[in-house]
Every structure is written in C-alpha cells, then in structure tokens.
Amino acid sequence: MIQLTIITPDQKIFEGEVEEATFPGANGSFQVLKNHAALVSALTKGAVSYTTKEGKKVHVIDGGVVEVNDNKVVLLAEKVIG
C-alpha cells in the first residue's frame, strides 16, 4: 500500500492508504504504484484518482505538485475544484 496525502493551502483533503494513484502530470497523466521510484512532478488542472479499500475516488485539482518517495505520496494542490 501507498500512504497518500492530498492537501491544499487551507485544508487536508485526504490522508490514508491507497493501492494506486493517478495524477494529471504536465506531460500527460501518470500512475503511481507501490515501490514507485522517487519523483517530484508539476501537475496541471485535471483529475486525481486513487483506489482505497472502499473503492475508487476522484478529485479535480487546479494544478499543483506531487512528491513520491518511499511509498509516501504528497500532493500539494493549488485548489480542489471537484
């Protein structure tokens, strides 16, 4: 499992374990799975999706940055618009 945290400047949107997460990268969307290589990527406006034990969830963000390191993923979103 991957520990995912999604935060905006004013609130924490989600924190918990996920099986995978997909992000709207500046050069196209990409997926992060367990044991993914470390990376930092700029994100564009688009859908962030992730799968928890309860099922798939989707948020639309207005850009941001994601950091992946050691099965921890932190998404700093400018704002969540849906």
KOLVEX-596182 format. One record per atom (N, C-alpha, C, O): atom name; residue number from 1; x, y, z. Coordinates in nm, 2 decimals, padded with zeros to 4 digits. Atoms other than C-alpha are relative to their C-alpha. Example, Ala and Ser with C-alpha at 12.3 -4.5 7.8 and 13.67 -1.06 7.14 Angstrom:
% KOLVEX-596182
R   atome   num        x        y        z
R       N     1    00.09   -00.12    00.00
R      CA     1    01.23   -00.45    00.78
R       C     1    00.09    00.12    00.00
R       O     1    00.19    00.12    00.07
R       N     2   -00.09   -00.11    00.00
R      CA     2    01.37   -00.11    00.71
R       C     2   -00.08    00.11    00.08
R       O     2   -00.03    00.22    00.09
END
This chain:
% KOLVEX-596182
R   atome   num        x        y        z
R       N     1    00.08   -00.12    00.00
R      CA     1    00.00    00.00    00.00
R       C     1    00.09    00.13    00.00
R       O     1    00.21    00.12    00.04
R       N     2   -00.07   -00.13    00.01
R      CA     2    00.10    00.36   -00.05
R       C     2   -00.07    00.10    00.09
R       O     2   -00.20    00.10    00.10
R       N     3    00.06   -00.10   -00.08
R      CA     3    00.04    00.64    00.20
R       C     3   -00.01    00.13   -00.08
R       O     3    00.08    00.19   -00.12
R       N     4    00.03   -00.12    00.09
R      CA     4   -00.13    00.93    00.01
R       C     4   -00.05    00.11    00.09
R       O     4   -00.14    00.09    00.17
R       N     5    00.05   -00.12   -00.07
R      CA     5   -00.18    01.28    00.15
R       C     5   -00.03    00.10   -00.11
R       O     5    00.06    00.13   -00.19
R       N     6    00.04   -00.10    00.09
R      CA     6   -00.37    01.54   -00.05
R       C     6   -00.03    00.13    00.08
R       O     6   -00.12    00.12    00.16
R       N     7    00.02   -00.12   -00.08
R      CA     7   -00.35    01.90    00.09
R       C     7   -00.01    00.12   -00.10
R       O     7    00.06    00.12   -00.20
R       N     8    00.01   -00.13    00.07
R      CA     8   -00.44    02.25   -00.03
R       C     8    00.05    00.10    00.10
R       O     8    00.08    00.07    00.22
R       N     9   -00.05   -00.09   -00.10
R      CA     9   -00.32    02.57    00.13
R       C     9   -00.09    00.02    00.12
R       O     9   -00.04    00.06    00.22
R       N    10    00.09   -00.02   -00.11
R      CA    10   -00.63    02.58    00.35
R       C    10   -00.06   -00.13    00.07
R       O    10   -00.12   -00.11    00.17
R       N    11    00.05    00.12   -00.06
R      CA    11   -00.72    02.21    00.42
R       C    11    00.06   -00.12   -00.05
R       O    11    00.12   -00.13   -00.15
R       N    12   -00.04    00.13    00.04
R      CA    12   -00.63    01.85    00.42
R       C    12   -00.12   -00.07   -00.07
R       O    12   -00.23   -00.08    00.00
R       N    13    00.11    00.06    00.08
R      CA    13   -00.85    01.67    00.15
R       C    13   -00.01   -00.15    00.03
R       O    13   -00.12   -00.20    00.05
R       N    14    00.00    00.15   -00.02
R      CA    14   -00.74    01.31    00.21
R       C    14    00.13   -00.04    00.06
R       O    14    00.24    00.02    00.03
R       N    15   -00.12    00.06   -00.05
R      CA    15   -00.49    01.11    00.41
R       C    15   -00.04   -00.15    00.03
R       O    15   -00.13   -00.17    00.10
R       N    16    00.02    00.14   -00.02
R      CA    16   -00.47    00.73    00.40
R       C    16    00.07   -00.09   -00.09
R       O    16    00.15   -00.04   -00.18
R       N    17   -00.07    00.10    00.09
R      CA    17   -00.36    00.41    00.23
R       C    17   -00.08   -00.02   -00.12
R       O    17   -00.20   -00.03   -00.12
R       N    18    00.06    00.02    00.13
R      CA    18   -00.42    00.36   -00.13
R       C    18    00.08   -00.11   -00.08
R       O    18    00.20   -00.13   -00.05
R       N    19   -00.07    00.10    00.08
R      CA    19   -00.34    00.08   -00.38
R       C    19    00.07    00.06   -00.12
R       O    19    00.18    00.02   -00.15
R       N    20   -00.06   -00.07    00.11
R      CA    20   -00.26    00.32   -00.66
R       C    20   -00.06    00.14   -00.01
R       O    20   -00.16    00.17    00.05
R       N    21    00.05   -00.14    00.02
R      CA    21   -00.30    00.69   -00.76
R       C    21    00.05    00.04   -00.14
R       O    21    00.15    00.01   -00.18
R       N    22   -00.02   -00.05    00.14
R      CA    22   -00.32    00.86   -01.10
R       C    22    00.00    00.16    00.01
R       O    22   -00.10    00.21    00.07
R       N    23   -00.02   -00.15   -00.01
R      CA    23   -00.21    01.23   -01.14
R       C    23    00.00    00.06   -00.14
R       O    23    00.05    00.00   -00.24
R       N    24   -00.01   -00.07    00.13
R      CA    24   -00.25    01.49   -01.43
R       C    24    00.13    00.07   -00.01
R       O    24    00.14    00.19    00.02
R       N    25   -00.14   -00.06    00.01
R      CA    25    00.12    01.55   -01.50
R       C    25    00.00    00.10   -00.11
R       O    25   -00.08    00.10   -00.20
R       N    26   -00.02   -00.10    00.11
R      CA    26    00.24    01.84   -01.71
R       C    26    00.02   -00.06   -00.13
R       O    26   -00.01    00.00   -00.23
R       N    27   -00.02    00.07    00.13
R      CA    27    00.34    01.59   -01.98
R       C    27   -00.09   -00.12   -00.02
R       O    27   -00.05   -00.21   -00.09
R       N    28    00.09    00.12    00.01
R      CA    28    00.04    01.36   -01.95
R       C    28   -00.02   -00.06    00.13
R       O    28    00.06   -00.05    00.22
R       N    29    00.03    00.07   -00.12
R      CA    29   -00.12    01.16   -01.68
R       C    29    00.09   -00.12    00.03
R       O    29    00.14   -00.18   -00.06
R       N    30   -00.08    00.12   -00.03
R      CA    30    00.08    00.90   -01.49
R       C    30   -00.05   -00.06    00.13
R       O    30   -00.12    00.00    00.21
R       N    31    00.05    00.07   -00.11
R      CA    31    00.01    00.64   -01.23
R       C    31    00.12   -00.04    00.09
R       O    31    00.23   -00.06    00.05
R       N    32   -00.10    00.04   -00.10
R      CA    32    00.20    00.56   -00.91
R       C    32   -00.05   -00.12    00.07
R       O    32   -00.16   -00.13    00.12
R       N    33    00.02    00.12   -00.07
R      CA    33    00.21    00.21   -00.77
R       C    33    00.10   -00.02    00.11
R       O    33    00.19    00.06    00.13
R       N    34   -00.10    00.03   -00.11
R      CA    34    00.38    00.05   -00.46
R       C    34    00.14   -00.01   -00.06
R       O    34    00.16   -00.06   -00.17
R       N    35   -00.15    00.01    00.03
R      CA    35    00.76    00.08   -00.47
R       C    35    00.04    00.08   -00.13
R       O    35    00.13    00.05   -00.19
R       N    36   -00.03   -00.09    00.11
R      CA    36    00.75    00.36   -00.74
R       C    36    00.13    00.07    00.03
R       O    36    00.16    00.10    00.15
R       N    37   -00.12   -00.08   -00.02
R      CA    37    01.08    00.54   -00.80
R       C    37   -00.04    00.14    00.05
R       O    37   -00.14    00.19    00.03
R       N    38    00.02   -00.13   -00.05
R      CA    38    01.12    00.87   -00.62
R       C    38   -00.02    00.10   -00.11
R       O    38    00.06    00.09   -00.21
R       N    39    00.01   -00.10    00.10
R      CA    39    01.00    01.17   -00.82
R       C    39   -00.07    00.12    00.06
R       O    39   -00.15    00.11    00.16
R       N    40    00.08   -00.13   -00.03
R      CA    40    00.87    01.53   -00.80
R       C    40   -00.05    00.04   -00.13
R       O    40    00.03    00.05   -00.23
R       N    41    00.06   -00.04    00.13
R      CA    41    00.63    01.64   -01.07
R       C    41   -00.10    00.12    00.01
R       O    41   -00.17    00.12    00.11
R       N    42    00.10   -00.10    00.01
R      CA    42    00.44    01.95   -01.16
R       C    42   -00.13   -00.06   -00.06
R       O    42   -00.13   -00.15   -00.14
R       N    43    00.12    00.05    00.04
R      CA    43    00.07    01.89   -01.21
R       C    43   -00.08    00.11   -00.07
R       O    43   -00.07    00.23   -00.03
R       N    44    00.09   -00.10    00.06
R      CA    44   -00.18    02.06   -01.44
R       C    44   -00.14   -00.02    00.05
R       O    44   -00.17   -00.11    00.13
R       N    45    00.14    00.01   -00.04
R      CA    45   -00.56    02.11   -01.40
R       C    45   -00.04   -00.14   -00.05
R       O    45   -00.02   -00.17   -00.17
R       N    46    00.05    00.13    00.04
R      CA    46   -00.72    01.77   -01.41
R       C    46   -00.04   -00.09    00.11
R       O    46   -00.05   -00.04    00.23
R       N    47    00.05    00.09   -00.10
R      CA    47   -00.84    01.46   -01.23
R       C    47    00.11   -00.08    00.07
R       O    47    00.20   -00.12    00.01
R       N    48   -00.08    00.09   -00.08
R      CA    48   -00.66    01.29   -00.95
R       C    48   -00.08   -00.11    00.05
R       O    48   -00.19   -00.09    00.11
R       N    49    00.08    00.11   -00.05
R      CA    49   -00.79    00.94   -00.88
R       C    49    00.09   -00.09    00.08
R       O    49    00.21   -00.10    00.06
R       N    50   -00.07    00.10   -00.08
R      CA    50   -00.69    00.68   -00.63
R       C    50   -00.10   -00.11    00.05
R       O    50   -00.22   -00.08    00.06
R       N    51    00.08    00.12   -00.04
R      CA    51   -00.81    00.34   -00.51
R       C    51    00.03   -00.03    00.15
R       O    51    00.14   -00.06    00.18
R       N    52   -00.01    00.03   -00.14
R      CA    52   -00.88    00.28   -00.14
R       C    52   -00.07   -00.14    00.02
R       O    52   -00.12   -00.20   -00.08
R       N    53    00.07    00.12   -00.03
R      CA    53   -01.02   -00.03    00.03
R       C    53   -00.15    00.01   -00.03
R       O    53   -00.22   -00.08   -00.06
R       N    54    00.14   -00.03    00.02
R      CA    54   -01.36    00.14   -00.01
R       C    54   -00.03    00.01   -00.15
R       O    54   -00.15    00.02   -00.19
R       N    55    00.03   -00.01    00.14
R      CA    55   -01.32    00.18   -00.39
R       C    55    00.08    00.12   -00.05
R       O    55    00.16    00.18    00.01
R       N    56   -00.07   -00.11    00.07
R      CA    56   -01.20    00.45   -00.64
R       C    56   -00.06    00.13    00.04
R       O    56   -00.19    00.15    00.05
R       N    57    00.04   -00.14   -00.02
R      CA    57   -01.22    00.82   -00.56
R       C    57    00.07    00.09   -00.09
R       O    57    00.18    00.06   -00.14
R       N    58   -00.06   -00.10    00.09
R      CA    58   -01.16    01.12   -00.78
R       C    58   -00.02    00.14    00.05
R       O    58   -00.13    00.17    00.10
R       N    59    00.01   -00.14   -00.03
R      CA    59   -01.09    01.48   -00.72
R       C    59    00.06    00.08   -00.12
R       O    59    00.15    00.03   -00.18
R       N    60   -00.05   -00.09    00.11
R      CA    60   -01.04    01.76   -00.98
R       C    60    00.08    00.11    00.07
R       O    60    00.03    00.18    00.15
R       N    61   -00.09   -00.10   -00.06
R      CA    61   -00.74    01.98   -00.90
R       C    61    00.03    00.11   -00.10
R       O    61    00.02    00.09   -00.22
R       N    62   -00.03   -00.11    00.09
R      CA    62   -00.64    02.32   -01.04
R       C    62    00.15    00.02    00.00
R       O    62    00.20    00.13    00.03
R       N    63   -00.14    00.00    00.00
R      CA    63   -00.27    02.23   -01.06
R       C    63    00.06   -00.02    00.13
R       O    63   -00.01   -00.02    00.24
R       N    64   -00.07    00.02   -00.13
R      CA    64   -00.01    02.16   -00.80
R       C    64    00.13   -00.07   -00.03
R       O    64    00.19   -00.07   -00.14
R       N    65   -00.13    00.07    00.00
R      CA    65    00.30    01.95   -00.72
R       C    65   -00.02   -00.13    00.07
R       O    65   -00.09   -00.13    00.18
R       N    66    00.00    00.13   -00.07
R      CA    66    00.33    01.58   -00.63
R       C    66    00.14   -00.05    00.03
R       O    66    00.23   -00.04   -00.06
R       N    67   -00.13    00.06   -00.03
R      CA    67    00.62    01.42   -00.45
R       C    67   -00.02   -00.15    00.04
R       O    67   -00.11   -00.18    00.12
R       N    68    00.01    00.14   -00.03
R      CA    68    00.67    01.04   -00.44
R       C    68    00.14   -00.04    00.06
R       O    68    00.24   -00.01    00.00
R       N    69   -00.13    00.05   -00.07
R      CA    69    00.93    00.89   -00.20
R       C    69   -00.03   -00.11    00.10
R       O    69   -00.11   -00.09    00.19
R       N    70    00.00    00.11   -00.09
R      CA    70    00.95    00.55   -00.03
R       C    70   -00.15   -00.03    00.04
R       O    70   -00.18   -00.04    00.16
R       N    71    00.14    00.04   -00.02
R      CA    71    00.58    00.46   -00.07
R       C    71   -00.09    00.11    00.07
R       O    71   -00.19    00.08    00.12
R       N    72    00.07   -00.11   -00.05
R      CA    72    00.47    00.80    00.05
R       C    72   -00.02    00.10   -00.11
R       O    72    00.07    00.14   -00.18
R       N    73    00.03   -00.10    00.11
R      CA    73    00.29    01.04   -00.19
R       C    73   -00.06    00.12    00.06
R       O    73   -00.16    00.11    00.13
R       N    74    00.06   -00.12   -00.05
R      CA    74    00.22    01.40   -00.10
R       C    74   -00.03    00.09   -00.12
R       O    74    00.05    00.12   -00.20
R       N    75    00.05   -00.09    00.10
R      CA    75    00.01    01.61   -00.33
R       C    75   -00.03    00.13    00.06
R       O    75   -00.12    00.14    00.14
R       N    76    00.03   -00.14   -00.04
R      CA    76    00.02    01.99   -00.28
R       C    76   -00.08    00.06   -00.11
R       O    76   -00.03    00.10   -00.21
R       N    77    00.09   -00.05    00.10
R      CA    77   -00.28    02.11   -00.48
R       C    77   -00.03    00.14    00.02
R       O    77   -00.05    00.19    00.13
R       N    78    00.03   -00.14   -00.02
R      CA    78   -00.34    02.47   -00.55
R       C    78   -00.14    00.02    00.05
R       O    78   -00.17    00.10    00.14
R       N    79    00.13    00.01   -00.06
R      CA    79   -00.71    02.40   -00.50
R       C    79   -00.07   -00.12   -00.06
R       O    79   -00.04   -00.16   -00.17
R       N    80    00.09    00.11    00.04
R      CA    80   -00.96    02.12   -00.53
R       C    80   -00.13    00.06   -00.05
R       O    80   -00.20    00.13    00.03
R       N    81    00.12   -00.06    00.05
R      CA    81   -01.24    02.22   -00.76
R       C    81   -00.12   -00.10   -00.03
R       O    81   -00.22   -00.06   -00.08
R       N    82    00.10    00.10    00.02
R      CA    82   -01.44    01.90   -00.77
R       C    82    00.03   -00.14    00.05
R       O    82   -00.05   -00.23    00.04
END
